[in-house]
Amino acid sequence: MATTSAHLVIPGQVIATSSTNHELDNQQDHNEGFLRGHGTFVEHDASKQEDRLVASVCGVVHRVNKLITVVPYCPSLYKGNVGDLVVGRISAVGVSRWTVALHEASKDAGLPLSGVHLPGGAQRMRTSQDSRDMRLFLKEGDLVCAEVHKVQPSDGSLSLHTRSHRFTKLENGILVHVPPALVPRRKNHVVSMINDTIDALWGVNGKIWLQRKMGDDKSQGSGNSNTLTNEGMKDVADLQEKMRKDHAETPVDVQLRRSLARLRNAVECLRMVHALCAPENAEAVYHKSLEMGLANPSEMLFPKHVLLLTEDLRA
């Protein structure tokens, strides 16, 4: 087998070859051959009696023993790390797990039933009845905020879990899509913005969720959390679930809708010029649009205004 060292390849480029002549194979070293990994496909050349491993994406070749993969070289491709806060959409409901779509160009992640908080807040083992009722908790099309719990070293697939009742299911807000490379990793990805009237969840996978400020529940968790009884934890969980339902069912007033639309368009302005989509930058564009007298948030997306609003933030 002939192969190359790790380097950048383009779609259609031959990465490795392996003879399909069994008589010749018996004379060759046992280690000859390859295993097809992600980003590749195998085609057979009958004239030369060999299999060829061909790249199907533009990326960097990685080889582990016989396994050869091509890691796509794309700054807009999301690569998960443990602890990442992500926003995704439920794409399928399976046996004891949900499938979550995180990015158009990335593999879907798994959210196990054991990794979510069930209504009532009771800490208990999941039962077969819980598995049958999974669509009562989350169904196809629902938006969720979760945290990356595990990254499989073999194929990079992600396993998620929800951080709390407050950030499980997302409703009554605005979702903004930006390239993942534009969202910087930071200590806190849940930020209160615009004079504490808006909660923003900055998903590392390029999905940003904007919603009306949710009620403060800090007073409900007063005291040492390590000494909370099961009954106390259940009371806090019940309160958080009630707050989430109230937030989802209460209409957003017109003035706050305009603020949400203006902040959404501020993020969109940053995306259009490929500037860093950080909370500080979004607020700067938001306030500058008011200084410029752009009364209607839609005016922010005029090309001439986009350039003016982001002139201090473009690299």
Buried (B, 14 or more C-beta within 10 A) or exposed (E): BEBEEEEEBEEEBBBBBBBBEEEEBEEEEEEEBBBBBBBBEEEEEEEEEBBBBBBBBBBBBBBEEBEBBBBBEBEBBBBBEEEBBBBBBBBEBEEEBBBBBBBEBBBBBBBBBEBBBBEEBEEEEBEEEBBEEBEEBBEEEBBBBBBBBBBEEEEBBBBBBBBEBBBBBBEBBBBBBBBBBBBEEEEEBBBBBBEEBBBBBBBBBBBBBBBBBBEEBEEBBEEEEEEBEEEBBBBBBBBBBEBBEEBEEEEBEEEBBBBBBBBBBBBBBBBBBBBBBBBEBBBBBBEBBEEEEBEEBEEBBEEEBBEBBBEEBEE
